[in-house]
Amino acid sequence: MAIYIDSAGQLHHDQASHFALTCPHCEALAHLTPVSVPNYNQLIALKPAHIGIVYRCDSCAAPLFLKFSVKMYTGHRVELDSDFQMIERIREKLTLTHLPNETEGLFQEALDCFSQGLLSAFASMCRRTVQSAFADLGEHGKLRMFDQLNELRDLATLDTTTYQALRKVLFSNDTDPRPNMPTLNSTTAGVLLEVTKDLLYQNYVRRGRLQEAMQARGQVTPLRKVSHGN
């Protein structure tokens, strides 16, 4: 995805007609229109490593500020990295149910970090979240979650780099006091968020809903809680 500002101060984006994000104001997936682009001459003179562009949400007309890294300064254009940071982010809400209290609290902290763009802290809290789940579900539960991660790899066709990053974050050696946590970009962090949600859903929400459904149908003895390796 090529993005650059030419010497006339025009922003060029080869995916501009399809450039859409979830707006943090109206929460709609909407097309974005650039409304304020940095001055080309000032960029060439100052050569900042990062620049900001103001966009307008075509759904609610609210301004959105995106921060881009500069890839290269040339004699006639400023090339930008396609990986950007949205300064205002939607606050992720905890929609999962049936989680143990400790796991729920840790995952809420992970969501708060993600909403603030604190990606390293977010990765650490995701790791603490699944470690809490491992302690609750036992070794068999941990192995089951690892198998589920591999299933998600196939379902979502995750590339090797992304999969390895997720595996290191979620399943690094628990005895290592300083695990080798990969540095995440916004895209990989978003994938980590969805994968962690899905793992928690599969291991807690589905079981909890099934228990509730069986009890509602008059099942006297609820499903046995899968815990501590059972």
N, C-alpha and C positions, 0 to 999 in steps of 0.2 A: 504494500500500500504506500504509494509515493505521496508525500506531503511537502510542499515547499512554498516559500514566498519569493516572488520574482522581483526584479529591480524596479518595477512599477508599483510595488506594494500590494500586488494581488496574491491572494492565497489560492493555491492549486492543490486539489485533493482528488485523486483518481476515483475515490469512492464517495465523493461528495453527495451525489444524489441518493445514496443509500446509507448515509452516515446518521445513525440513530442511536440514542441512549435512553435509559430510563431516567426521566427527569426527577430530581430530588424534591421538587416543589409539587408537581401534580401527580407524580408516580406513574405517568404514562410513558410507554415506549414511543418516542417521538423523534422525528427528523430534527436535526440541528442546523441552523443557518448562522454562518459567521457574521458578526456585526462590528467587531473591532479587532483589527490586525495591527501588530507593532509596525512602526515606521521602519522601512527597509534601510534607509541611510543611517539611522541611529543604531540599528542592529549591526551593520557593517563596521561602524565606528567603535562600538562598545564590545561587540562579540560576546554576549552573555552565553553561558552554557545552557540556560533554560529560558524559555519565553512563555508568555501567557496569551491566549486568544479568548475573547469573549464571544460566546455563541448565544443565540436565542432559541428557546424551545418553541417549536412550531405548534405545540399543543396549547400551552398556557402563556407564551410570550415572555416567560421569566428568563433573566440572564443566567448563563452558566459559564463558569471560568474553567478552562482546561489548560493544564501546564504541560508543555512539550519539552523534551530534550533536543538540543540542536546537534544534528549529525555532522554537518559540514557547512562551512562558509566558502562560497566560490565568488568569482568575479561578477556573477549576474543573478545569483539566487542563494537563499538560505534554506538548506534541506533539514527537515525535522524528522525525528524518530516517530514511527507509527504508534509506539507505546506511550500513552499519555496518562496524566493523573487528573481526575475530576476533583477540584478543590472542595466542592460541596457534594456530599454523598448522602444517599438515602440511608436512614438509620435502619439497619436490619432488625427485624422483630423475631422473637422466639415464638415459633408456631408449633413446635413439637410438644407432645404431651407424653406422660407416663415415664419420664426420665427420672432416675434417682436424684435426690436433692443436690448432692455434690456435683454430679455430672451436669445437671441443669444450670447451676450457678456458674460453673467454669465455662460452659458453652455460651452463656449470656455475656460473659466477659469477652469471649472470643468475638462475638458479634459486635460488641461495642468497639473493640479494636479495629475490626474490619470497617465499620462505619466511619471511623476517624482516619482511615488510610494508614494505620500503624501496622504494616504488613508483617514485620518481623515479630512483633508482639502477638499479632493474630495467629501466626504459625505456632508460636510457643503455646498459646492458650488452646489451640486445636489439639496439640500433642497432649497437654494436661487433661483435656476433655476425654480423649480416647483412653488414656491411662486410667482415668477414673472408671470408665466403662469396663476396661480389662479387669480391674480389681473387683468389680461387681459381677461380671459374667464368668470370670475364671479363665483358665488357660484354654479350655475348649472354645469359649466365647471369643477369645483373642484370635485363635486360629480360624474360626468361622468368619470373623471380620476381615482377616487377611484374604481369605478366599473370596469374600464379597468385593473387596477392592479389585481383585483380578477380574472378577465378572464385570465390574463397572468399567475397567480398562477396555474390555472388549465391546461392551454396550455403547460406550461413548467414544470409541476409537481414539483413546488417548495416545499421543505420541510418546516415544520412549523417554524423552527429557522430562515431560510433565509427569509421567507415571513415576519415574525415579525420584523426582522431587517430593511427590505425595507420599511415596513409600518411606522416604527418609524422615519426613515430618511426623508421620503417624506411627511408624513401626521401627524406628531406630532402637538400638540396644538400650533397654531400660536401665541397665547398670552403669551406663556412661554418664558421669555427672555433667559433662559438657558435650552433648550430642552435636554432631556436625549438621547443623540446620542449614538447609539451602536458602539462598536469598531469592525471594519471590517477587515477580512483577505483578501488576494488577490482574493480568489475565490468569496466571497460574493461581493466584490467591482466590480468584473467583471460582476456579475449578475446585480448589481445596475446600472452599465453603460448601459447595454443592455436594461434594463427595462425603464430607463429614456429616452433613444433614442426612444424606441417604443411609449411611452406616448406622446412625442413631435411629433413624426411622425403622430400618429393617429389624433392628435388635430390640427395640423398646415399643415403638408406637404400634406396629402391626400386632405384636403379642398382646399389648394392653387392650387394643380394640377388640381382638378376638376373645379375650377373657370377658370383657364387658358384654359382648354379643351372646356368649354362651350363658352367662349369668342371667341375662335378660330373658333367655329362652327356658329358664328354670333349671339350669345346670347347678346342682347343689355344690359340688366341689369345683372351685376354679382351677384353671390350668396351673400346674406346678411352676413356681418362679424359677427360671433358669439362672442360677447364681453359683458362684464359687466352683465352677468346673462341672456343674451337674447339667 
